Amino acid sequence: MKLIHNLSKEARFQIIEILLANRSNKELAIQLGISPSSITKYLNREMHPSDKVVEKCLTIADQNEREEIVEVILQDVIKPLTEFLESLDHRRVPEALVRLKKKLEGLDFKALGES
């Protein structure tokens, strides 16, 4: 998933921390198929979780954890996008921005929450 690939290191660390709130390092390592020392390295910011590990996080997360993870991902995507949009000359709105706005308006967020 390309979105996962583009996540910041900090967002990746936050995802691990969310899952560790309800699991031990060893338990999370087993669920993710990695070593407990990898978890320690993530916590010490010596190494960041790979795309594969982040995707696995999404599959093992319970509903509440998943909601927290989605929030982290959205904030990680929205912040740089907002900064970029604020830097544009607002007298002339790019066509791509108009298309993005239409796509967002067309999403049924209520239905997304029910899945």
Secondary structure as the mmCIF struct_conf table of DSSP 4:
data_model
#
loop_
_struct_conf.conf_type_id
_struct_conf.id
_struct_conf.beg_label_comp_id
_struct_conf.beg_label_asym_id
_struct_conf.beg_label_seq_id
_struct_conf.end_label_comp_id
_struct_conf.end_label_asym_id
_struct_conf.end_label_seq_id
HELX_RH_AL_P HELX_RH_AL_P1 LYS A 2 HIS A 5
TURN_TY1_P TURN_TY1_P1 ASN A 6 ASN A 6
HELX_RH_AL_P HELX_RH_AL_P2 LYS A 9 LEU A 20
TURN_TY1_P TURN_TY1_P2 ALA A 21 ALA A 21
BEND BEND1 ASN A 22 ARG A 23
HELX_RH_AL_P HELX_RH_AL_P3 ASN A 25 LEU A 32
TURN_TY1_P TURN_TY1_P3 GLY A 33 GLY A 33
BEND BEND2 ILE A 34 ILE A 34
HELX_RH_AL_P HELX_RH_AL_P4 PRO A 36 LEU A 43
TURN_TY1_P TURN_TY1_P4 ASN A 44 ARG A 45
BEND BEND3 GLU A 46 MET A 47
HELX_RH_AL_P HELX_RH_AL_P5 ASP A 51 ILE A 60
HELX_RH_AL_P HELX_RH_AL_P6 GLN A 63 SER A 87
BEND BEND4 LEU A 88 LEU A 88
TURN_TY1_P TURN_TY1_P5 HIS A 90 ARG A 91
BEND BEND5 ARG A 92 ARG A 92
HELX_RH_AL_P HELX_RH_AL_P7 GLU A 95 GLY A 106
HELX_RH_AL_P HELX_RH_AL_P8 PHE A 109 GLU A 114
#
